[in-house]
Amino acid sequence: MEKTSPWLAILVVLALIAIFFILFGINLLYMAYQISEPFSFIMTFFASNLIILISCTLLLIFIVNMVKNVRKTTQK
C-alpha cells in the first residue's frame, strides 16, 4: 500500500462522519414525530429525510471508493 494508505484512512474517517449524520437524521426524524405543530413537523420531517438521504449517498460513495482502492492495491 504505497499511496493509497492515507486515502484509505481519509475515506474511513469520512464514512464514520457519514454514519454519524445518518444516526443524527434518524434521531431528528424520531423527534419530528413528537412535535405537535403541523408546520414545524413538516419542516423537521423533510429536513431529517434530506439529511439521511445525502448521508446515505455519501456513505455509499465512500464505500465504493474504499473498495476500488483496496482492489487496486491487491492487484499490484
Secondary structure, DSSP 4 states (H G I P E B T S, - for coil): --SHHHHHHHHHHHHHHHHHHHHHHHHHHHHHTT--SHHHHHHHHHHHHHHHHHHHHHHHHHHHHHHHHHHHHHH-
